[in-house]
Amino acid sequence: MRLTRFLIELRESIAAAFRALRANILRTILTTLGIVVGVTAVISIVSLIQGLDRTVKREVAGLGTNVLYVSKYPWIQMDDFWKFRNRKDITLEQGRRLLELVTLPEAASMQVGTSSTVKWRERAARSVSIEGHTPEGRIVHDLDPEIGRFFTVAEARDKRNVIILGNGLWRDLFDERDPLGQRIRVGRNVFTVIGVMPEQGTMMGMDQSASAVIPLETLMKLFGSRRSIGLNLRAYDAESLPLVEDEARGLMRRIRGIPFGAEDDFAINRQEMLLDLFRSLTAALFAVMVGVASLSLLVGGIGIMNIMLVSVTERTREIGIRKSVGAKRRNIMWQFLVESVVVSGLGGAIGIGLGIGTALLVSAVTSLPATAPLWAVLLGLVFSTSVGLFFGIYPAAKAAGLDPIEALRSE
């Protein structure tokens, strides 16, 4: 019985709230602006961050959760660049020595890179990433060709001019025609196509398929040997990665003659570094977002309280009439409290719509993805209605506490 009465009173309060809001549409819109701005900021930023987070995790996963990358430079450089620039290169001999000594990795390979123009007949692709790998790179990086084959140990040892095209590069040059056995020009050098890689997607905005793979020593013979070698170590699983890292660090220090207690003059990178950097950046962005949203919601809440106090003053005689015909304190309080919550909830709903629309618009005109999670939508509604509830308590209590006789005297 009490529940039924409560639901009836709530329904009447909501209906009265909407009547009051319709009577002052412009004032209602202006009142909700603070809420709208705050919720729009939250939803749009969360949507963009969530979409970007999924993309980054998917792309970084392509580096391999169980692969270590030993190189001259760290991926993330917080210190002086020249400190790393002045390090000695990792030489081919040092790389070979490490691969001979390591025992814990499932597979280990060396890698160098350059860029060049690739031509076939009248077609050309410029600034193509040319990756030089040792034969073990096929295992370390899952480089099994979709068409053709990978180069053999003999081809790598003899520094043959053989090349495996990325999927995108193959389409650009050959229009998906059979490229096997075709001769293409990489810079000034002629290579024979022996394979095509599967589609690899993008990495940090760069198309991984618009690349090519050749034997490492072929690259160093044709494009210059004065370059630092990268070493890639694939552990059997992510759990054994720390052991592989410890072994690699100890061996590299010995090979490069680093004294005990001295700092490493090389870097060991892994995909978690990029994810940690991304998380720290998004955490800072979330903090800024919370600050902006909190300020907007505070301003919106103060606006709601102000307008509700004005509404109480304007409707004092109405309150007196309602009390004189039997309305209780809770009926009056419910009416104004529900009106405050409806105003803020309406602002939250508009903000959610604008936030999702803003995120989708940014996603449509840029390369940034957008995903609006359900929890963010619910959080926006909860916060907006909570603001209305909190800032509506005082005006509602003031309306409920009016003396009916004094209220009826009001003009």
ChimeraX attribute file (.defattr): number of C-alpha atoms within 10 A of each C-alpha:
attribute: neighborCount
match mode: 1-to-1
recipient: residues
	/A:1	6
	/A:2	7
	/A:3	8
	/A:4	9
	/A:5	10
	/A:6	12
	/A:7	12
	/A:8	12
	/A:9	16
	/A:10	16
	/A:11	14
	/A:12	16
	/A:13	21
	/A:14	20
	/A:15	15
	/A:16	16
	/A:17	22
	/A:18	16
	/A:19	12
	/A:20	15
	/A:21	18
	/A:22	12
	/A:23	11
	/A:24	11
	/A:25	11
	/A:26	10
	/A:27	12
	/A:28	19
	/A:29	15
	/A:30	15
	/A:31	24
	/A:32	25
	/A:33	21
	/A:34	26
	/A:35	36
	/A:36	31
	/A:37	23
	/A:38	30
	/A:39	33
	/A:40	27
	/A:41	24
	/A:42	25
	/A:43	29
	/A:44	28
	/A:45	22
	/A:46	25
	/A:47	25
	/A:48	21
	/A:49	22
	/A:50	18
	/A:51	19
	/A:52	19
	/A:53	19
	/A:54	14
	/A:55	18
	/A:56	19
	/A:57	15
	/A:58	14
	/A:59	17
	/A:60	20
	/A:61	15
	/A:62	16
	/A:63	16
	/A:64	18
	/A:65	17
	/A:66	22
	/A:67	26
	/A:68	25
	/A:69	22
	/A:70	24
	/A:71	20
	/A:72	22
	/A:73	20
	/A:74	16
	/A:75	15
	/A:76	10
	/A:77	10
	/A:78	7
	/A:79	8
	/A:80	8
	/A:81	10
	/A:82	8
	/A:83	11
	/A:84	16
	/A:85	11
	/A:86	10
	/A:87	13
	/A:88	12
	/A:89	18
	/A:90	20
	/A:91	16
	/A:92	21
	/A:93	11
	/A:94	16
	/A:95	21
	/A:96	13
	/A:97	14
	/A:98	20
	/A:99	20
	/A:100	10
	/A:101	12
	/A:102	17
	/A:103	13
	/A:104	18
	/A:105	24
	/A:106	16
	/A:107	20
	/A:108	26
	/A:109	24
	/A:110	25
	/A:111	22
	/A:112	20
	/A:113	19
	/A:114	15
	/A:115	16
	/A:116	17
	/A:117	15
	/A:118	25
	/A:119	18
	/A:120	16
	/A:121	10
	/A:122	6
	/A:123	10
	/A:124	16
	/A:125	16
	/A:126	12
	/A:127	12
	/A:128	19
	/A:129	20
	/A:130	24
	/A:131	19
	/A:132	24
	/A:133	25
	/A:134	22
	/A:135	23
	/A:136	17
	/A:137	25
	/A:138	17
	/A:139	14
	/A:140	23
	/A:141	18
	/A:142	11
	/A:143	19
	/A:144	16
	/A:145	19
	/A:146	14
	/A:147	17
	/A:148	17
	/A:149	17
	/A:150	24
	/A:151	22
	/A:152	15
	/A:153	13
	/A:154	10
	/A:155	17
	/A:156	20
	/A:157	14
	/A:158	12
	/A:159	18
	/A:160	18
	/A:161	20
	/A:162	23
	/A:163	27
	/A:164	30
	/A:165	25
	/A:166	27
	/A:167	24
	/A:168	23
	/A:169	24
	/A:170	23
	/A:171	16
	/A:172	15
	/A:173	20
	/A:174	15
	/A:175	11
	/A:176	12
	/A:177	9
	/A:178	14
	/A:179	22
	/A:180	16
	/A:181	13
	/A:182	12
	/A:183	18
	/A:184	20
	/A:185	16
	/A:186	22
	/A:187	14
	/A:188	11
	/A:189	11
	/A:190	16
	/A:191	19
	/A:192	17
	/A:193	23
	/A:194	20
	/A:195	27
	/A:196	29
	/A:197	24
	/A:198	16
	/A:199	15
	/A:200	16
	/A:201	16
	/A:202	17
	/A:203	17
	/A:204	10
	/A:205	11
	/A:206	9
	/A:207	16
	/A:208	18
	/A:209	23
	/A:210	23
	/A:211	23
	/A:212	26
	/A:213	25
	/A:214	27
	/A:215	29
	/A:216	24
	/A:217	24
	/A:218	22
	/A:219	23
	/A:220	18
	/A:221	10
	/A:222	13
	/A:223	16
	/A:224	11
	/A:225	15
	/A:226	10
	/A:227	15
	/A:228	18
	/A:229	23
	/A:230	22
	/A:231	26
	/A:232	26
	/A:233	26
	/A:234	25
	/A:235	24
	/A:236	15
	/A:237	12
	/A:238	12
	/A:239	11
	/A:240	14
	/A:241	21
	/A:242	13
	/A:243	13
	/A:244	22
	/A:245	22
	/A:246	12
	/A:247	16
	/A:248	24
	/A:249	17
	/A:250	12
	/A:251	17
	/A:252	23
	/A:253	17
	/A:254	13
	/A:255	14
	/A:256	15
	/A:257	9
	/A:258	14
	/A:259	10
	/A:260	8
	/A:261	6
	/A:262	8
	/A:263	9
	/A:264	16
	/A:265	19
	/A:266	20
	/A:267	16
	/A:268	19
	/A:269	19
	/A:270	21
	/A:271	19
	/A:272	14
	/A:273	14
	/A:274	16
	/A:275	16
	/A:276	11
	/A:277	12
	/A:278	15
	/A:279	13
	/A:280	12
	/A:281	11
	/A:282	18
	/A:283	13
	/A:284	11
	/A:285	15
	/A:286	16
	/A:287	11
	/A:288	12
	/A:289	19
	/A:290	15
	/A:291	13
	/A:292	17
	/A:293	22
	/A:294	17
	/A:295	16
	/A:296	20
	/A:297	26
	/A:298	17
	/A:299	18
	/A:300	27
	/A:301	26
	/A:302	18
	/A:303	19
	/A:304	29
	/A:305	24
	/A:306	16
	/A:307	19
	/A:308	24
	/A:309	19
	/A:310	12
	/A:311	15
	/A:312	20
	/A:313	16
	/A:314	13
	/A:315	16
	/A:316	21
	/A:317	19
	/A:318	15
	/A:319	21
	/A:320	22
	/A:321	16
	/A:322	16
	/A:323	21
	/A:324	15
	/A:325	9
	/A:326	9
	/A:327	14
	/A:328	13
	/A:329	15
	/A:330	13
	/A:331	19
	/A:332	21
	/A:333	22
	/A:334	22
	/A:335	22
	/A:336	29
	/A:337	26
	/A:338	26
	/A:339	27
	/A:340	30
	/A:341	24
	/A:342	20
	/A:343	22
	/A:344	33
	/A:345	25
	/A:346	20
	/A:347	31
	/A:348	32
	/A:349	20
	/A:350	18
	/A:351	29
	/A:352	28
	/A:353	17
	/A:354	19
	/A:355	26
	/A:356	25
	/A:357	16
	/A:358	20
	/A:359	25
	/A:360	20
	/A:361	13
	/A:362	16
	/A:363	17
	/A:364	12
	/A:365	8
	/A:366	9
	/A:367	10
	/A:368	16
	/A:369	19
	/A:370	26
	/A:371	20
	/A:372	22
	/A:373	14
	/A:374	9
	/A:375	9
	/A:376	17
	/A:377	22
	/A:378	13
	/A:379	16
	/A:380	25
	/A:381	21
	/A:382	13
	/A:383	19
	/A:384	29
	/A:385	23
	/A:386	17
	/A:387	24
	/A:388	27
	/A:389	23
	/A:390	14
	/A:391	23
	/A:392	27
	/A:393	20
	/A:394	17
	/A:395	24
	/A:396	26
	/A:397	17
	/A:398	15
	/A:399	26
	/A:400	24
	/A:401	13
	/A:402	17
	/A:403	14
	/A:404	20
	/A:405	13
	/A:406	11
	/A:407	20
	/A:408	17
	/A:409	10
	/A:410	14
	/A:411	8
